[in-house]
Amino acid sequence: MKKLLFPLFILLCAGCARQEAALPEFVPGQVWLDTDGNPINAHGGGMLYHDGLYYWYGEYKVGETTLDPSLGWEAYRTEVIGVSCYSSADLYNWKFEGLALTAVEDDPNHDLHPTQVVERPKVIYNERTGKFVMWMHVDSPDYFKACAGVAISDNPTGPFEYLYSLRPNGEMSRDQTLFVDDDGRAYHFYSAEDNATMYISLLTDDYLLPSGTYTRNFPDQYREAPAVFKYDGRYYMLSSGCSGWDPNVAELAVADSILGPWETLPGNPCVGPDADKTFYAQSTFVLKVEGLDNAYIAMFDRWNKLDLENSLYVWLPVDIQGGKLSIPWADRWNLSYFR
Ligand code: DGJ
């Protein structure tokens, strides 16, 4: 009998070891490959969870990074190619779904012409209209245009039809994000007043326009890269300071009402090596993980300003201890962090 059980034991152990080795992981700051084996190309991205799948939209940056020295600041850019879309059931394995929104090459005056700037696309789903709505930062190469662009689609993977650009509530709009509250109302957060002030603007019921209700937040504090989430009935906004493509220290703010007032929490939410530089990265989105309690992933871009295509992703868990939120560095981690 012993003779029979021993090989079985060895087999079981080998099985366990294999299973452990196969545990998927997030490895912040490394090159992440899609299911075709290509580096994931979705910068300044945003996530949408719809019908059992996560969709990751981002700036599809391919080719040379250029700088117009006459601008006098580090306005590094790549040509506009479009907004990429990846899908995943588990957040580890990402399938490239192609470009959800594509550049318009034959009209030099179009917001999506390759010579322009398209950044930080975010997509939300409108339950009433059944449409997927994308808002993005559209700009001229000198960043003076400072507008929000809006596109719409029947499918999460696109194609999205570009509708227009606008200055929401008559103000500049650069770094931006969207947030849909539990009541279905959607809000546009955008760096306005030449980045000095963060506007929070309620959208119309179809999510296509500003409703006219908005608030000015963090005046003269120059917050960029807003990433908004709701935890335990309160609203949180992770953001960066304003230093071009270079990293700076993050801040976390909280509010009982989404339109404010917002209060910046003391201290740095990031913890660990290089936390004072947000781990050499900049916030782009905070994702609530489906099916797990109090599980949020803070998502950042580690920009490579001289080679923007090869900028990397830093995803980290939001740690919640006694109602206090922090973002600890981890060389590698997975969703078991939340269990
Ligand atoms: C910082 C912003 O967060 C980025 O999205 C990009 O607009 C750069 N500035 C450009 O310098």
Boltz pocket constraint, residues with backbone or C-beta under 6 A from the ligand:
constraints:
  - pocket:
      binder: B
      contacts: [[A, 44], [A, 74], [A, 75], [A, 76], [A, 119], [A, 120], [A, 175], [A, 224], [A, 225], [A, 243], [A, 244], [A, 245], [A, 282]]
      max_distance: 6.0
